[in-house]
Amino acid sequence: MIKNRRILVLVCGLFVLLVLLLGLAGFIYISSVAPGPKIIGITENQAVAIAAKSLGLDSKDITLYKCELDRDGFDSKYELELMADGRIFEIDISAKDGRILNIDS
């Protein structure tokens, strides 16, 4: 009876080890084929400068309320909310290349 129990514990231990190894192998495989995060091409400060320039102003002439990096799927963008000339603007800028995607006032 004790011999059978030892064999059962050994078989269960080997099964758990096999499951862990297969899980690790699956994780390594998925990590190698899944696309990683997009490389950000511009910084937050550069996004603010681009936003100010798009309004014909300098960075020091605006009041920045919000600047968030939004990673939506494969595209990344900075979402800025700022005040310039007494008006509130919401500006979306591509984090990859600095293109202005949208301006709302």
PyMOL commands that place a pseudoatom at each C-alpha (Angstrom):
pseudoatom trace, name=CA, resn=MET, resi=1, chain=A, elem=C, hetatm=0, pos=[0.000, 0.000, 0.000]
pseudoatom trace, name=CA, resn=ILE, resi=2, chain=A, elem=C, hetatm=0, pos=[2.799, 2.438, 0.855]
pseudoatom trace, name=CA, resn=LYS, resi=3, chain=A, elem=C, hetatm=0, pos=[4.566, 1.555, -2.394]
pseudoatom trace, name=CA, resn=ASN, resi=4, chain=A, elem=C, hetatm=0, pos=[1.396, 2.320, -4.384]
pseudoatom trace, name=CA, resn=ARG, resi=5, chain=A, elem=C, hetatm=0, pos=[1.017, 5.638, -2.579]
pseudoatom trace, name=CA, resn=ARG, resi=6, chain=A, elem=C, hetatm=0, pos=[4.615, 6.629, -3.405]
pseudoatom trace, name=CA, resn=ILE, resi=7, chain=A, elem=C, hetatm=0, pos=[4.032, 5.780, -7.055]
pseudoatom trace, name=CA, resn=LEU, resi=8, chain=A, elem=C, hetatm=0, pos=[0.821, 7.848, -7.051]
pseudoatom trace, name=CA, resn=VAL, resi=9, chain=A, elem=C, hetatm=0, pos=[2.596, 10.840, -5.475]
pseudoatom trace, name=CA, resn=LEU, resi=10, chain=A, elem=C, hetatm=0, pos=[5.439, 10.505, -7.999]
pseudoatom trace, name=CA, resn=VAL, resi=11, chain=A, elem=C, hetatm=0, pos=[3.023, 10.330, -10.943]
pseudoatom trace, name=CA, resn=CYS, resi=12, chain=A, elem=C, hetatm=0, pos=[1.067, 13.359, -9.660]
pseudoatom trace, name=CA, resn=GLY, resi=13, chain=A, elem=C, hetatm=0, pos=[4.291, 15.310, -9.156]
pseudoatom trace, name=CA, resn=LEU, resi=14, chain=A, elem=C, hetatm=0, pos=[5.453, 14.491, -12.676]
pseudoatom trace, name=CA, resn=PHE, resi=15, chain=A, elem=C, hetatm=0, pos=[2.055, 15.516, -14.059]
pseudoatom trace, name=CA, resn=VAL, resi=16, chain=A, elem=C, hetatm=0, pos=[2.217, 18.879, -12.268]
pseudoatom trace, name=CA, resn=LEU, resi=17, chain=A, elem=C, hetatm=0, pos=[5.761, 19.407, -13.546]
pseudoatom trace, name=CA, resn=LEU, resi=18, chain=A, elem=C, hetatm=0, pos=[4.660, 18.577, -17.091]
pseudoatom trace, name=CA, resn=VAL, resi=19, chain=A, elem=C, hetatm=0, pos=[1.754, 21.042, -16.895]
pseudoatom trace, name=CA, resn=LEU, resi=20, chain=A, elem=C, hetatm=0, pos=[4.059, 23.785, -15.600]
pseudoatom trace, name=CA, resn=LEU, resi=21, chain=A, elem=C, hetatm=0, pos=[6.609, 23.141, -18.348]
pseudoatom trace, name=CA, resn=LEU, resi=22, chain=A, elem=C, hetatm=0, pos=[3.921, 23.171, -21.048]
pseudoatom trace, name=CA, resn=GLY, resi=23, chain=A, elem=C, hetatm=0, pos=[2.534, 26.421, -19.653]
pseudoatom trace, name=CA, resn=LEU, resi=24, chain=A, elem=C, hetatm=0, pos=[5.984, 27.997, -19.682]
pseudoatom trace, name=CA, resn=ALA, resi=25, chain=A, elem=C, hetatm=0, pos=[6.618, 26.788, -23.226]
pseudoatom trace, name=CA, resn=GLY, resi=26, chain=A, elem=C, hetatm=0, pos=[3.270, 28.243, -24.340]
pseudoatom trace, name=CA, resn=PHE, resi=27, chain=A, elem=C, hetatm=0, pos=[4.051, 31.583, -22.700]
pseudoatom trace, name=CA, resn=ILE, resi=28, chain=A, elem=C, hetatm=0, pos=[7.459, 31.737, -24.367]
pseudoatom trace, name=CA, resn=TYR, resi=29, chain=A, elem=C, hetatm=0, pos=[5.934, 30.892, -27.750]
pseudoatom trace, name=CA, resn=ILE, resi=30, chain=A, elem=C, hetatm=0, pos=[3.165, 33.490, -27.468]
pseudoatom trace, name=CA, resn=SER, resi=31, chain=A, elem=C, hetatm=0, pos=[5.647, 36.105, -26.303]
pseudoatom trace, name=CA, resn=SER, resi=32, chain=A, elem=C, hetatm=0, pos=[7.825, 35.460, -29.336]
pseudoatom trace, name=CA, resn=VAL, resi=33, chain=A, elem=C, hetatm=0, pos=[5.057, 35.688, -31.970]
pseudoatom trace, name=CA, resn=ALA, resi=34, chain=A, elem=C, hetatm=0, pos=[2.710, 38.287, -30.455]
pseudoatom trace, name=CA, resn=PRO, resi=35, chain=A, elem=C, hetatm=0, pos=[3.384, 41.861, -31.509]
pseudoatom trace, name=CA, resn=GLY, resi=36, chain=A, elem=C, hetatm=0, pos=[4.881, 43.929, -28.753]
pseudoatom trace, name=CA, resn=PRO, resi=37, chain=A, elem=C, hetatm=0, pos=[3.896, 47.436, -27.825]
pseudoatom trace, name=CA, resn=LYS, resi=38, chain=A, elem=C, hetatm=0, pos=[4.497, 50.084, -30.411]
pseudoatom trace, name=CA, resn=ILE, resi=39, chain=A, elem=C, hetatm=0, pos=[7.655, 52.064, -29.945]
pseudoatom trace, name=CA, resn=ILE, resi=40, chain=A, elem=C, hetatm=0, pos=[6.778, 55.586, -28.964]
pseudoatom trace, name=CA, resn=GLY, resi=41, chain=A, elem=C, hetatm=0, pos=[8.396, 58.079, -31.300]
pseudoatom trace, name=CA, resn=ILE, resi=42, chain=A, elem=C, hetatm=0, pos=[7.757, 61.325, -29.418]
pseudoatom trace, name=CA, resn=THR, resi=43, chain=A, elem=C, hetatm=0, pos=[7.805, 62.283, -25.762]
pseudoatom trace, name=CA, resn=GLU, resi=44, chain=A, elem=C, hetatm=0, pos=[5.087, 63.964, -23.760]
pseudoatom trace, name=CA, resn=ASN, resi=45, chain=A, elem=C, hetatm=0, pos=[6.970, 67.281, -23.887]
pseudoatom trace, name=CA, resn=GLN, resi=46, chain=A, elem=C, hetatm=0, pos=[7.259, 67.028, -27.658]
pseudoatom trace, name=CA, resn=ALA, resi=47, chain=A, elem=C, hetatm=0, pos=[3.513, 66.359, -27.897]
pseudoatom trace, name=CA, resn=VAL, resi=48, chain=A, elem=C, hetatm=0, pos=[2.805, 69.512, -25.880]
pseudoatom trace, name=CA, resn=ALA, resi=49, chain=A, elem=C, hetatm=0, pos=[5.115, 71.540, -28.121]
pseudoatom trace, name=CA, resn=ILE, resi=50, chain=A, elem=C, hetatm=0, pos=[3.412, 70.155, -31.245]
pseudoatom trace, name=CA, resn=ALA, resi=51, chain=A, elem=C, hetatm=0, pos=[-0.015, 70.996, -29.806]
pseudoatom trace, name=CA, resn=ALA, resi=52, chain=A, elem=C, hetatm=0, pos=[1.048, 74.557, -29.003]
pseudoatom trace, name=CA, resn=LYS, resi=53, chain=A, elem=C, hetatm=0, pos=[2.590, 75.012, -32.435]
pseudoatom trace, name=CA, resn=SER, resi=54, chain=A, elem=C, hetatm=0, pos=[-0.608, 73.745, -34.086]
pseudoatom trace, name=CA, resn=LEU, resi=55, chain=A, elem=C, hetatm=0, pos=[-2.417, 76.626, -32.363]
pseudoatom trace, name=CA, resn=GLY, resi=56, chain=A, elem=C, hetatm=0, pos=[0.257, 79.104, -33.429]
pseudoatom trace, name=CA, resn=LEU, resi=57, chain=A, elem=C, hetatm=0, pos=[1.578, 79.452, -29.882]
pseudoatom trace, name=CA, resn=ASP, resi=58, chain=A, elem=C, hetatm=0, pos=[4.627, 78.562, -27.828]
pseudoatom trace, name=CA, resn=SER, resi=59, chain=A, elem=C, hetatm=0, pos=[4.483, 75.901, -25.083]
pseudoatom trace, name=CA, resn=LYS, resi=60, chain=A, elem=C, hetatm=0, pos=[4.788, 78.586, -22.416]
pseudoatom trace, name=CA, resn=ASP, resi=61, chain=A, elem=C, hetatm=0, pos=[1.661, 80.338, -23.745]
pseudoatom trace, name=CA, resn=ILE, resi=62, chain=A, elem=C, hetatm=0, pos=[-0.687, 77.451, -22.936]
pseudoatom trace, name=CA, resn=THR, resi=63, chain=A, elem=C, hetatm=0, pos=[-2.072, 75.974, -19.725]
pseudoatom trace, name=CA, resn=LEU, resi=64, chain=A, elem=C, hetatm=0, pos=[-1.911, 72.198, -19.834]
pseudoatom trace, name=CA, resn=TYR, resi=65, chain=A, elem=C, hetatm=0, pos=[-4.653, 70.391, -17.922]
pseudoatom trace, name=CA, resn=LYS, resi=66, chain=A, elem=C, hetatm=0, pos=[-4.137, 66.833, -19.112]
pseudoatom trace, name=CA, resn=CYS, resi=67, chain=A, elem=C, hetatm=0, pos=[-1.643, 64.898, -21.195]
pseudoatom trace, name=CA, resn=GLU, resi=68, chain=A, elem=C, hetatm=0, pos=[-2.179, 61.136, -21.281]
pseudoatom trace, name=CA, resn=LEU, resi=69, chain=A, elem=C, hetatm=0, pos=[-0.664, 58.441, -23.425]
pseudoatom trace, name=CA, resn=ASP, resi=70, chain=A, elem=C, hetatm=0, pos=[-3.479, 56.253, -24.755]
pseudoatom trace, name=CA, resn=ARG, resi=71, chain=A, elem=C, hetatm=0, pos=[-2.378, 52.876, -26.065]
pseudoatom trace, name=CA, resn=ASP, resi=72, chain=A, elem=C, hetatm=0, pos=[-5.372, 51.682, -28.018]
pseudoatom trace, name=CA, resn=GLY, resi=73, chain=A, elem=C, hetatm=0, pos=[-4.581, 48.409, -29.755]
pseudoatom trace, name=CA, resn=PHE, resi=74, chain=A, elem=C, hetatm=0, pos=[-1.672, 48.996, -32.099]
pseudoatom trace, name=CA, resn=ASP, resi=75, chain=A, elem=C, hetatm=0, pos=[-1.966, 52.793, -32.190]
pseudoatom trace, name=CA, resn=SER, resi=76, chain=A, elem=C, hetatm=0, pos=[-0.696, 55.099, -29.476]
pseudoatom trace, name=CA, resn=LYS, resi=77, chain=A, elem=C, hetatm=0, pos=[-1.672, 58.698, -29.100]
pseudoatom trace, name=CA, resn=TYR, resi=78, chain=A, elem=C, hetatm=0, pos=[-1.317, 61.537, -26.660]
pseudoatom trace, name=CA, resn=GLU, resi=79, chain=A, elem=C, hetatm=0, pos=[-4.606, 63.046, -25.530]
pseudoatom trace, name=CA, resn=LEU, resi=80, chain=A, elem=C, hetatm=0, pos=[-4.066, 66.632, -24.461]
pseudoatom trace, name=CA, resn=GLU, resi=81, chain=A, elem=C, hetatm=0, pos=[-6.480, 69.032, -22.841]
pseudoatom trace, name=CA, resn=LEU, resi=82, chain=A, elem=C, hetatm=0, pos=[-5.244, 72.604, -22.632]
pseudoatom trace, name=CA, resn=MET, resi=83, chain=A, elem=C, hetatm=0, pos=[-6.245, 76.242, -22.500]
pseudoatom trace, name=CA, resn=ALA, resi=84, chain=A, elem=C, hetatm=0, pos=[-4.951, 78.822, -24.943]
pseudoatom trace, name=CA, resn=ASP, resi=85, chain=A, elem=C, hetatm=0, pos=[-6.245, 82.333, -25.572]
pseudoatom trace, name=CA, resn=GLY, resi=86, chain=A, elem=C, hetatm=0, pos=[-9.064, 81.726, -23.085]
pseudoatom trace, name=CA, resn=ARG, resi=87, chain=A, elem=C, hetatm=0, pos=[-10.373, 78.670, -24.959]
pseudoatom trace, name=CA, resn=ILE, resi=88, chain=A, elem=C, hetatm=0, pos=[-10.229, 74.974, -24.024]
pseudoatom trace, name=CA, resn=PHE, resi=89, chain=A, elem=C, hetatm=0, pos=[-8.780, 72.614, -26.632]
pseudoatom trace, name=CA, resn=GLU, resi=90, chain=A, elem=C, hetatm=0, pos=[-8.658, 68.832, -26.813]
pseudoatom trace, name=CA, resn=ILE, resi=91, chain=A, elem=C, hetatm=0, pos=[-5.913, 67.660, -29.129]
pseudoatom trace, name=CA, resn=ASP, resi=92, chain=A, elem=C, hetatm=0, pos=[-4.954, 64.112, -30.093]
pseudoatom trace, name=CA, resn=ILE, resi=93, chain=A, elem=C, hetatm=0, pos=[-1.401, 63.595, -31.363]
pseudoatom trace, name=CA, resn=SER, resi=94, chain=A, elem=C, hetatm=0, pos=[0.103, 60.389, -32.732]
pseudoatom trace, name=CA, resn=ALA, resi=95, chain=A, elem=C, hetatm=0, pos=[2.738, 59.140, -30.292]
pseudoatom trace, name=CA, resn=LYS, resi=96, chain=A, elem=C, hetatm=0, pos=[4.466, 57.357, -33.151]
pseudoatom trace, name=CA, resn=ASP, resi=97, chain=A, elem=C, hetatm=0, pos=[5.187, 60.277, -35.465]
pseudoatom trace, name=CA, resn=GLY, resi=98, chain=A, elem=C, hetatm=0, pos=[3.734, 63.453, -33.933]
pseudoatom trace, name=CA, resn=ARG, resi=99, chain=A, elem=C, hetatm=0, pos=[0.888, 63.893, -36.451]
pseudoatom trace, name=CA, resn=ILE, resi=100, chain=A, elem=C, hetatm=0, pos=[-2.108, 65.815, -35.223]
pseudoatom trace, name=CA, resn=LEU, resi=101, chain=A, elem=C, hetatm=0, pos=[-5.027, 63.420, -35.294]
pseudoatom trace, name=CA, resn=ASN, resi=102, chain=A, elem=C, hetatm=0, pos=[-7.803, 65.650, -33.989]
pseudoatom trace, name=CA, resn=ILE, resi=103, chain=A, elem=C, hetatm=0, pos=[-8.400, 69.138, -32.577]
pseudoatom trace, name=CA, resn=ASP, resi=104, chain=A, elem=C, hetatm=0, pos=[-11.603, 70.026, -30.738]
pseudoatom trace, name=CA, resn=SER, resi=105, chain=A, elem=C, hetatm=0, pos=[-12.260, 73.420, -29.217]
for i in range(1, 105): cmd.bond("trace and resi %d" % i, "trace and resi %d" % (i + 1))
show_as sticks, trace
zoom trace
